Structures are given as C-alpha cells and as structure tokens.
Amino acid sequence: MAENGNTRVGGTNASADPEERRVLYAALDSFRQWQRLTHYNATHLRRQAFYALPRAHWELLAAPPFSFLDTLIAIDDAIDTNAIIASAILSNGLASFGLSHEPPPADAEGHQHPLDWRGTSTPNDMEKAHTIIRQLYRDWSAEGAIERQACNEPVLEDLAAEFPSDQVDRNKIKVLIPGAGLGRLVYEICRAGFDTEGNEISYHALLASSYLLNHIPDGQQMDLYPWATTMSNCWSRKDQLQCVKIPDVHPGAELDKASRGQGVHAFDRMSMSAADFIVLYRGESYAEMYDAVCTVFFIDTAPNLVRYVETIQHCLKKGGLWINLGPLLWHFRGDDPDAQGSGSTDSTQSDGPGGLNEPGTVELSNEEVILLVEHYGFVIEKKDLSGKMSGYASNPHSMYPSMYQVSRWNARKL
C-alpha cells in the first residue's frame, strides 16, 4: 500500500511539527505501556478488591468451582498474548518514523531529547490503544465477519452495481473512504479492483492498520483475546477468554492475487492519508477528484455535519455516488462542554479552517441528515431505514451486546 501520510501527515512532516510529533509520540507510547497498565487495571486492582472481601468469602470464591484467582491468572496470560500485538504495532511504527526503542538520553539540564517518545501518553491515549486492540476482532478476525457482512458488504454491492467490472475499468475509478479505521474496507474495495484511498485522523488506528496492511509476515497469524478484560455481562469465563486469530486473510498476498490480469497492481492503487478529513479534502487540489465516497460508521464523528457534507460535495465528481451506512451516535455532544472545540482529536491537522477543533457542535436526527444532504445538491437514490442491526466490535457472547439500528442510503451529486 502506498503510505500517503504514514510519515507525512496532511502535508505536514510529522517529525518536524512539534504538536504533530507530540500526538504521534503519545500514540506510540500508549502501545508501549499497554501491557503494564492493562495488567494493573484489569487484574492487580481486582486482586486487591478481592482480598478486601471477608476472608470466608474470598476463600470460598478462590476455591473450585469458582477459582476466581485462577481466572485472574488466565486474564493475565491473555493480556501478555495481546501485548505481542501491541508490541508489533509499536515496533513497526517506530521503524516507519525512524525512531529508536531506546531514544537518546536527556541533556545535562534534564530536558527530554526531541526524539524521546517515551512517557508521553495520557489516559485517553491508553484507552484508544485498548480500543484498537479490541477492534482488531471486528476488522481482521474470521469471527468478526458477521459485523463486516452487515456493514462492508452492502457498500461493496453498491459499488459493484454502480461500476460493473465488465463495463468500466475499475482501476480508474477513484473511491475515498473517510474514517478508514483499521483499513479492512479500504482493503476490500481495493481487492475489488478500485483505486482506493482511505483517510484516518487517529494515529492509533494508522499505526495498527499500517502493520496489518503492509508489514505482517505472509501467512503469520497472531492470537487475540478481544474480551479478556471485560468482566461484566459474561455468560461464562470460556466466553470471556475466547481466542481468535488475526488476520483472517493476509492482505498483501490477497491483493497480489487480485492484481492478476489488472492494468494497475493493487499496491499502486491503495493509499491512506493521515489528516483531518475536512481540512485536507476541502483543498482545491481535491475538487471533484473522486467517483465515489463511502462513509461507514463515520458521519456521526462530526461535531458539525455541515462541514462533512460540504467536504464530500467538494471532492466528489459531478454524478458521483456517496454511499453511507451507520448509526448516529454523535461523538461530540452539545451537552458536553468538553466536546466543544476541545482539541480532543488525534491530530493537530484538525486546527485548520473548519477542522474538527472548530468550536460548536450539533446533533441531527436521521431525517434531518437526509434533508441536509439534499440541501447540498444531492439526490437520494436508495434509502433503507428498516433499522437493520449491526454491532461495532461487539461481543456476540455478551449478556449485553451493543447493537445499532443503522441507516443506509446512497446519494448522487448533481
């Protein structure tokens, strides 16, 4: 994959811009500290709380058939296994940005060296790393296919219907996927023959997707325990300690096979940009560039959806297709003062005009979203409001699986 923005972010060199470097370093450091802090939060604190129970009670629960302390040991083992993935993401990220596992020491006055990325992550960064590890289940395990079938397959079907392979050269059809996350949809659309560009603002997601798409050895699979640290709503410890393999396919090998007979190899028509979607794609160089824009579980990440609609209207060709699927779990709520212009994004590229750090938020209903899209010169050609259910990195074995009724619609730019 052409790594647009892997070392250059939204047109800014990540190693040269101090604020961008800070955000990158924090993401890297969160994967470094993931194992230690997850042990502390998931098992160490629980052991302390367990031994605080009346002695007779903890002795009862420590013995069979409960064996609660054995459960904590099994969780520790699962954390160590997941940490292999976190470590691989970290090592690949350091190599990609020319950074060392052992950065230069501080100077004589104790000032941290500019290339020392350690110790920079915040609790928010750690939570993002934890989310990425769990989300690998959705994007890159065989067991996560049920969610991908609900979310990715409809998009692939609509692209296939719009651009039949026997009538158009898909290698020349440019498709943009904002909010590309861990890259599975980018991979699937590219494998179908399209010139595919993902966009992602989160360094946590970019580091993980880069490793999965570009660097994991051919044929290698890694064990993942996606639910190991989730102690609530467990039917059984067996469900909690489910182990899956990632990736379920090897992206490089599959894209190589899919390129046979194609005019352009998949490696030359799949890329990822690392920037605020609004700031980058409202640029003049992106005017009417794409034949299709696919937004899956994305539009509700906008503090101001008008900006997203304006950006898509700008970068989509006349007659181009916008394919949307997802819920409206607005990430920036108007009743949360911390969400308004808070600078809570993963990239300082959000500071451009109209970026995610722009003050103000608004939450629209699905009906209002469609009216807004139409206001900007789109015609809704397909609309499925039947409320089909889909999870998002949801544990199917949980007593409380999180599920969404998703809105699916296609809009054409006039």
C-alpha positions in Angstrom: 0.0 0.0 0.0 1.2 3.5 -0.8 1.5 5.0 2.7 0.3 8.5 1.9 0.7 10.3 5.2 2.3 7.5 7.1 5.3 9.7 7.6 3.8 12.8 6.2 0.5 13.9 7.8 -1.9 16.1 5.9 1.0 17.6 4.1 3.0 18.3 7.3 6.1 16.3 8.2 5.2 14.6 11.4 8.7 14.5 12.7 9.2 18.3 12.2 6.0 19.8 13.5 6.2 19.8 17.4 2.5 19.4 18.1 2.1 16.6 15.5 5.1 14.9 16.9 3.6 15.1 20.4 0.4 13.3 19.2 2.4 10.7 17.4 4.7 10.1 20.3 1.7 9.7 22.7 0.1 7.0 20.4 3.4 5.1 20.2 3.9 5.3 24.0 0.4 4.0 24.6 1.2 0.8 22.8 4.5 0.6 24.8 2.7 1.0 28.1 -0.4 -1.1 27.1 0.8 -4.4 28.7 1.8 -2.9 32.1 -1.2 -0.7 32.6 -3.7 -3.3 31.4 -2.3 -5.7 33.9 -2.6 -3.1 36.6 -6.2 -2.1 35.8 -7.6 -5.5 34.8 -6.1 -7.8 37.4 -3.9 -6.1 40.0 -6.7 -3.8 41.2 -9.2 -6.7 41.2 -6.9 -8.8 43.3 -6.7 -6.1 45.9 -10.5 -5.7 45.8 -11.0 -9.5 46.0 -8.8 -9.8 49.1 -10.7 -7.0 50.7 -13.7 -9.3 50.9 -14.4 -11.1 54.2 -11.9 -13.9 54.4 -14.6 -16.6 54.4 -16.0 -15.2 51.2 -12.8 -14.8 49.2 -11.7 -18.3 50.3 -15.0 -19.7 49.0 -14.6 -17.9 45.7 -10.9 -18.8 45.3 -11.7 -22.5 45.5 -13.3 -24.7 42.9 -15.7 -24.4 41.2 -15.3 -20.6 41.2 -11.5 -20.4 41.2 -11.6 -16.7 40.8 -7.8 -16.2 41.3 -7.2 -18.7 38.5 -9.5 -16.6 36.3 -7.3 -13.6 37.0 -4.2 -15.6 36.1 -5.8 -16.6 32.8 -6.6 -13.0 32.1 -3.0 -12.1 32.8 -1.9 -14.7 30.3 -4.4 -13.3 27.7 -3.0 -9.7 28.3 0.5 -11.0 27.7 -0.7 -12.6 24.4 -2.4 -9.4 23.3 0.7 -7.4 24.2 2.6 -9.3 21.5 0.3 -7.5 19.0 0.7 -4.1 20.8 4.5 -4.6 20.7 4.4 -5.4 16.9 2.4 -2.3 16.2 4.9 -0.3 18.2 8.0 -1.7 16.6 6.6 -1.2 13.1 5.6 2.4 14.0 9.0 3.2 15.4 10.6 1.9 12.2 8.3 3.7 10.0 9.1 7.1 11.6 12.8 6.4 12.1 12.6 6.3 15.9 14.5 4.0 18.3 13.3 1.7 21.0 16.0 3.3 23.1 15.9 7.1 22.4 18.8 9.4 23.2 19.0 10.5 26.9 18.0 13.8 28.3 20.5 16.7 28.1 22.7 17.9 31.1 19.8 20.1 32.3 17.4 17.2 32.2 15.4 18.3 29.2 13.9 15.4 27.3 15.5 14.7 23.9 13.3 15.7 20.9 13.4 12.1 19.7 12.4 10.6 23.1 8.8 9.4 22.6 8.5 7.5 25.9 6.3 8.6 28.8 4.1 10.9 26.7 0.8 9.1 26.6 -2.3 10.2 28.6 -5.1 8.1 30.0 -7.1 9.0 26.9 -4.3 7.6 24.7 -4.3 4.4 26.7 -8.0 4.0 26.2 -7.6 4.5 22.5 -4.9 1.8 22.4 -7.1 -0.6 24.3 -10.0 0.1 21.8 -7.7 -0.6 18.9 -6.6 -4.0 20.2 -10.2 -5.0 20.7 -11.3 -3.6 17.4 -8.9 -5.9 15.6 -11.6 -8.6 16.3 -14.1 -6.7 14.1 -11.8 -5.9 11.2 -9.3 -8.7 11.0 -10.7 -12.0 12.5 -12.9 -14.6 10.9 -15.3 -14.3 13.8 -15.7 -10.6 13.1 -17.1 -11.4 9.6 -20.7 -11.1 10.8 -20.2 -7.4 11.5 -18.3 -6.8 8.3 -21.1 -8.5 6.3 -23.6 -6.2 7.9 -21.5 -3.0 7.2 -19.0 -3.6 4.4 -20.8 -6.0 2.1 -23.7 -3.5 1.3 -21.0 -0.9 0.3 -19.2 -3.4 -1.9 -22.5 -4.5 -3.5 -23.5 -0.9 -4.3 -20.0 -0.1 -5.8 -20.2 -3.3 -7.9 -23.7 -2.3 -9.2 -22.5 1.3 -9.9 -19.3 0.3 -11.7 -19.8 -3.2 -13.3 -16.4 -4.8 -14.0 -17.4 -5.8 -17.5 -18.3 -2.2 -18.4 -15.8 0.0 -16.7 -12.1 -0.1 -15.8 -12.3 -0.1 -12.0 -8.6 0.6 -11.8 -9.5 4.2 -12.9 -12.5 4.6 -10.5 -11.3 6.6 -7.5 -13.0 5.7 -4.2 -12.5 7.6 -1.0 -13.2 6.1 2.5 -13.1 8.7 5.3 -12.7 7.3 8.8 -10.9 4.2 7.4 -10.0 2.9 10.9 -8.1 -0.3 10.7 -8.3 -0.5 6.9 -10.5 -3.5 6.2 -12.9 -1.7 4.0 -10.1 0.0 2.2 -8.5 -3.4 1.5 -11.8 -4.9 0.4 -12.6 -2.1 -2.1 -9.1 -2.2 -3.5 -9.3 -6.0 -3.8 -12.5 -5.5 -5.9 -10.3 -3.5 -8.4 -10.9 0.1 -7.5 -8.3 2.9 -7.0 -8.9 3.3 -3.3 -7.9 5.9 -0.8 -8.5 5.7 2.9 -8.4 8.7 5.3 -7.9 8.4 9.0 -7.0 11.0 11.7 -6.2 8.7 14.6 -2.5 7.8 14.9 -3.6 4.8 17.0 -5.6 3.4 14.0 -3.0 4.4 11.5 -0.2 2.6 13.3 -2.3 -0.6 13.6 -3.6 -0.5 10.0 -0.1 0.1 8.6 1.2 -3.0 10.4 -1.7 -5.2 9.3 -1.8 -4.0 5.7 1.9 -3.6 5.0 4.2 -5.4 7.3 2.7 -8.5 8.9 4.7 -11.5 7.5 3.0 -13.6 4.9 1.0 -16.4 6.5 1.6 -15.3 10.0 -1.4 -15.2 12.4 -1.5 -13.9 15.9 -3.7 -14.8 18.9 -6.1 -12.2 20.1 -8.3 -12.3 23.2 -10.7 -9.4 22.5 -12.9 -9.7 25.6 -10.4 -10.9 28.2 -10.5 -7.7 30.3 -14.3 -7.3 30.2 -15.6 -8.7 33.5 -19.3 -7.6 33.2 -22.1 -9.4 31.4 -20.2 -12.7 30.9 -22.2 -15.8 30.4 -19.1 -17.9 31.2 -15.4 -17.5 31.6 -15.0 -19.5 28.4 -16.8 -16.8 26.5 -14.8 -14.1 28.2 -11.5 -15.8 27.3 -12.4 -16.5 23.7 -9.3 -16.6 21.5 -9.3 -15.6 17.8 -6.7 -15.4 15.1 -5.7 -12.3 13.2 -5.5 -11.6 10.4 -8.1 -13.9 8.9 -6.5 -13.2 5.5 -3.1 -11.9 4.5 -3.7 -8.6 2.8 -0.5 -8.5 0.8 -0.9 -12.0 -0.6 -4.6 -11.5 -1.4 -4.1 -8.2 -3.1 -1.3 -9.7 -5.1 -3.7 -12.5 -6.3 -6.4 -9.9 -7.1 -4.0 -7.9 -9.2 -3.5 -10.7 -11.8 -4.9 -9.5 -15.1 -5.4 -6.0 -13.8 -3.8 -3.0 -15.5 -2.6 -1.5 -12.3 -1.3 -3.6 -9.3 -3.3 -3.2 -6.1 -0.3 -2.0 -4.3 -0.2 1.1 -6.6 -3.9 1.9 -6.2 -4.4 1.7 -2.4 -3.3 4.5 -0.2 -4.0 6.1 3.2 -4.0 9.7 4.1 -3.4 10.8 7.7 -5.2 14.1 8.4 -8.5 15.8 9.4 -10.9 14.8 6.6 -12.4 18.3 6.5 -9.1 20.2 6.4 -7.4 18.0 3.8 -10.2 17.2 1.3 -11.6 20.8 1.1 -8.4 21.7 -0.5 -8.5 22.9 -4.1 -6.4 20.0 -5.3 -9.2 17.6 -4.2 -12.0 19.3 -6.1 -14.2 16.8 -7.9 -11.5 14.1 -7.6 -13.5 11.0 -6.6 -16.0 8.9 -8.3 -17.4 7.6 -5.1 -17.2 8.4 -1.3 -18.1 5.6 1.2 -18.9 6.6 4.8 -19.4 3.6 7.1 -19.9 4.4 10.8 -18.4 7.8 10.1 -20.7 10.7 9.7 -21.6 10.8 13.5 -17.9 11.6 14.2 -18.6 15.1 13.0 -19.1 17.9 15.5 -20.7 19.9 12.7 -22.1 17.6 10.0 -22.5 20.5 7.6 -18.7 20.6 7.3 -18.6 16.9 6.3 -21.4 17.4 3.7 -19.6 20.4 2.3 -16.4 18.5 2.0 -17.9 15.5 0.3 -19.8 17.8 -2.1 -16.5 19.4 -2.9 -14.3 16.4 -3.5 -16.9 14.2 -5.3 -17.3 14.4 -9.0 -20.5 15.6 -10.6 -22.7 12.5 -10.9 -20.5 10.8 -8.3 -22.0 8.5 -5.7 -22.0 8.9 -1.9 -22.7 5.6 -0.1 -23.5 5.9 3.6 -24.2 3.3 6.3 -24.2 3.6 10.0 -25.9 4.9 13.2 -25.9 8.4 14.7 -24.0 8.1 17.9 -22.8 11.6 17.9 -19.2 11.8 19.2 -19.4 15.5 20.0 -22.4 16.2 22.1 -23.8 19.7 22.6 -24.5 19.0 26.3 -20.8 18.2 26.9 -18.8 21.4 27.3 -15.5 19.4 27.0 -16.6 18.3 23.5 -16.8 21.8 22.1 -13.6 22.9 20.4 -11.7 20.7 22.9 -8.8 19.7 20.7 -9.6 16.1 21.6 -8.7 14.7 18.2 -5.6 12.6 17.5 -4.0 15.0 15.0 -3.2 18.7 15.2 -4.1 18.9 11.5 -7.6 19.4 12.9 -6.6 23.0 13.6 -7.2 24.1 10.0 -10.2 26.2 9.0 -13.3 24.2 9.6 -11.5 21.3 11.2 -12.7 19.0 14.0 -11.4 21.5 16.6 -13.6 24.3 15.2 -16.0 25.5 18.0 -19.6 24.4 18.1 -21.5 21.1 17.8 -24.9 20.0 16.6 -26.7 16.6 16.7 -29.2 15.9 13.9 -31.8 13.2 13.5 -31.6 10.8 10.6 -34.4 12.6 8.9 -32.6 15.9 9.3 -29.3 14.4 8.0 -31.0 13.4 4.8 -32.6 16.8 4.4 -29.2 18.4 4.8 -27.6 16.1 2.2 -30.4 17.0 -0.3 -29.9 20.7 0.5 -26.3 20.5 -0.8 -27.4 19.3 -4.2 -27.5 15.5 -3.7 -30.4 13.3 -4.8 -31.1 10.3 -2.5 -31.3 7.3 -4.8 -31.5 4.5 -2.2 -32.8 4.7 1.3 -33.1 1.8 3.7 -34.5 2.9 7.0 -35.7 -0.6 8.1 -33.3 -0.4 11.1 -31.1 -3.4 10.3 -29.0 -4.3 13.2 -25.2 -4.2 13.4 -22.6 -4.3 16.1 -19.3 -2.5 16.2 -16.6 -4.6 17.9 -19.4 -6.0 19.9 -19.1 -9.3 21.9 -21.7 -11.7 20.4 -21.4 -13.8 23.6 -22.1 -10.9 26.0 -25.3 -10.7 28.1 -25.5 -7.1 26.9 -24.2 -6.9 23.3 -24.1 -3.4 21.9 -26.1 -3.2 18.7 -27.1 -0.4 16.4 -30.0 0.1 14.0 -28.2 1.5 11.0 -29.3 4.0 8.4 -28.3 3.1 4.8 -28.6 5.5 1.9 -27.0 6.4 -1.3 -26.9 10.0 -2.7 -25.8 11.2 -6.1 -24.2 14.6 -6.6 -26.0 16.6 -9.3 
